[in-house]
């Protein structure tokens, strides 16, 4: 050991201590940074939920339902990967039971059970975000066409883009892409499978025949005038596509606060 000018031990050990402290501080800083990143990221409570249309992977953040995935269609790995990039994933039994109760009430016919906020954190594009938000205004017992939804968000020629947005909807059922149908009157495709789309529509009172077409008793409801018409009515033909919904029957239209057209006089 060296001695300093005062006769004490040289700075060799002190230098060693300084390096040790520096290393410890650096490692501690890394741990703190990792912890802060976790704290800053929003959490999502992830669970597997049984339902009458198969087992579902559900994710719920503090902002609302963030993901619904049909596990009968695929494993859900892609959905989990997408969630991991945005959220810190945790399991929570209370959240699982709460969502399961909501879905049970919905499948029992209480469609309002799912009327709660959703978290569109997995949606990247503003176009899709607008389409999904607009879709949530379509009530149970009614459907909208891809063309009508495109027009409603100010992009009447973007039917194909709307179809893609529905196929990529991260929160099906809660954001009801099963309520979007083709302009020719057929129900079209669905990410969870056509059979599930028909089942969801039927739960909401929109019964589709074996031909998978809009039922004969369906009526057109205009969101501006709050009037519903028979298909082919001259008043309905003049209406803006962006403001038209198709209701399962007159009863569902009246339930949505609409009155019968005085021209075609639907039931």
MOZI-V158735 format. One record per backbone hydrogen bond with DSSP energy under -1.0 kcal/mol. CO is the residue of the C=O (numbers start at 1). NH is the residue of the N-H. If there is no record, write none. Layout:
# MOZI-V158735
CO_NH / CO_NH
This chain:
# MOZI-V158735
2_10 / 4_7 / 8_4 / 11_15 / 12_16 / 13_17 / 14_18 / 15_19 / 16_20 / 17_21 / 18_22 / 19_23 / 20_24 / 21_25 / 22_26 / 23_27 / 24_28 / 25_29 / 26_30 / 27_31 / 28_32 / 29_33 / 30_34 / 31_35 / 32_36 / 33_37 / 34_38 / 35_39 / 36_40 / 37_41 / 42_88 / 44_90 / 45_60 / 47_58 / 49_56 / 51_54 / 55_71 / 56_49 / 57_69 / 58_47 / 59_66 / 59_67 / 60_45 / 64_61 / 65_119 / 67_59 / 69_57 / 70_73 / 70_74 / 76_80 / 77_81 / 78_82 / 79_83 / 80_84 / 81_85 / 83_86 / 83_87 / 88_44 / 90_46 / 92_96 / 93_97 / 94_98 / 95_99 / 96_100 / 97_101 / 98_102 / 99_103 / 100_104 / 101_105 / 102_106 / 103_107 / 104_108 / 105_110 / 106_109 / 109_111 / 110_113 / 111_114 / 112_115 / 114_116 / 117_65 / 120_123 / 125_129 / 126_130 / 127_131 / 128_132 / 129_133 / 130_134 / 131_135 / 132_136 / 134_137 / 135_138 / 139_142 / 141_248 / 143_246 / 144_181 / 145_149 / 146_150 / 147_151 / 148_152 / 149_153 / 150_155 / 151_154 / 155_158 / 158_162 / 159_163 / 160_164 / 161_165 / 162_166 / 163_167 / 164_168 / 166_169 / 170_68 / 171_175 / 172_174 / 175_177 / 176_179 / 177_180 / 179_144 / 181_146 / 182_185 / 185_214 / 186_182 / 190_193 / 193_197 / 194_198 / 195_199 / 196_200 / 197_201 / 198_202 / 199_203 / 200_204 / 201_206 / 202_205 / 205_207 / 209_212 / 212_187 / 215_218 / 219_247 / 220_229 / 221_245 / 222_226 / 226_259 / 227_222 / 228_261 / 229_220 / 230_233 / 233_237 / 234_238 / 240_243 / 241_244 / 243_223 / 245_221 / 246_143 / 247_219 / 249_253 / 250_254 / 251_255 / 252_256 / 253_258 / 254_257 / 259_228
